[in-house]
């Protein structure tokens, strides 16, 4: 059985702004040294799916560079990760993908040459580890045309997700995208003792011929809103219930929380599971150097130089520099794309990284930020959704955009 993996690069990522101002959602760094796209690609590779296609559109340059530098398969064993970027053709009125289904419809001619029997469609902005082979085996055993991976969620989360109603044998009979707190939500409750709801994870297994037929029969743009509800009426559509950790990191709050959860002694998701490795780019950076600092609940990536006073409950990214006396709490430092060698490479005269005697709390510091000495960064007391040249406030988190320069003595 020939299986192809198809990863959706997502839209403009407005809920993750300003992290997606200069990069696509799948290219956003996570856990210090990885990028979000490494998660679905690694899930495919760990399950023997080596023919992988990545559909991209917005701010895709850094994503393309990461894929090109990371995923190079052996020419004798086969396999590939190929980028399918949105393009204008004689058959399309616009070069932009109009939704998830439209993206697959317009890309199908490129992956059909691999002659797949099964197509696994995954999202590029989720954190999870899944046995995709188990899902595929269940799909085949049931004689399904389409299988939707679902996760039990409480009512408070179900209102803003795609919710399915499945019979006891797993067959899906109803689907509603973001039903809200309405009587419809009550009708969709799963037949389980814990009174949960089955939320679509945006992970699908299609028979290739069925996928082609559905996309030809229905010219609308989205799987969740259009294709799947229509397929329920005419096809064998089943739910595959996933009970393990899964997090959609589509907002600043969920992204911040998912990263910091990784710093706990026994996190629900672990990058230390060697039987199911999460792959990323090999950068050949030197070991991190700690001159002095009290570190606790901290992920410390490669190539850092740490001279701070205290770092607690934080993710510290590649090449991060923290000056003497600085304190970092409940924050993500994404680090830098490069080292400065010898002289400061900015007109401000402020070196890359965090200066001396700074205080940073409940923040995300994007890459290549220059923070002078005696700077305070905290969202406390600031209005929600505030945007300035130096920072954004989202979901109670202060985000310092990439390449920002903050003068010494600034209080944010």
FENWOSUL-V262122 format. One record per helix or strand of 2 or more residues. SS is the DSSP state (H for helix, E for strand). FROM is the first residue (numbers start at 0). LEN is the number of residues. If there is no record, write none. Layout:
# FENWOSUL-V262122
ss={SS;SS}
from={FROM;FROM}
len={LEN;LEN}
This chain:
# FENWOSUL-V262122
ss={E;H;H;E;E;H;E;H;E;H;E;E;H;E;H;E;E;H;E;H;H;E;E;H;E;E;E;E;E;E;E;E;E;E;E;E;E;E}
from={2;13;24;28;33;36;50;60;79;99;117;125;131;145;154;161;170;182;196;207;222;236;245;251;288;293;304;309;320;326;352;358;362;369;375;391;396;404}
len={6;3;3;2;2;10;6;10;6;15;6;3;11;8;4;5;7;5;11;10;12;5;3;10;2;7;2;7;2;7;2;3;3;2;2;3;4;2}
